């Protein structure tokens, strides 16, 4: 009884812990000494390596799909934008030339109508004849 009273609960807990640790160590040594443990460990390592590769491939795909533009991409896009602007400017110039041609044709057609037959002249507004003007009104 004297021995039991000299042990504190902390000493008892320490002894139980050391005993559990030694039993666990013996069980693990037996487990590791078998060939099957090596096979399972090797397959586990293969799986970890495969998961790491899948993870890096996934990260590469994410970065590729983000499509972050680099300096070369921006330069190429700027050149393409300038080419498009130049083409648009050429189209606008052609449209302006066509408008000028259309306005000139309408002006010529309007002049032909006013200098044409008396019916056309009667339909349109009349101007007062000028001195020396020998148009349809002077005949």
Secondary structure, 3 states (H helix, E strand, C coil): CHHHHHCCHHHHHHHHHHHHHHHHHHHHHHHHHCHHHHHHHHHHHHHHHHHHHHHHHHHHHHHHHHCCCCHHHHHHHHHHHHHHHHHHHHHHHHHHHHHHHHHHHHHHHHHHHHCCCHHHHHHCCCCCCCCCCCCHHHC
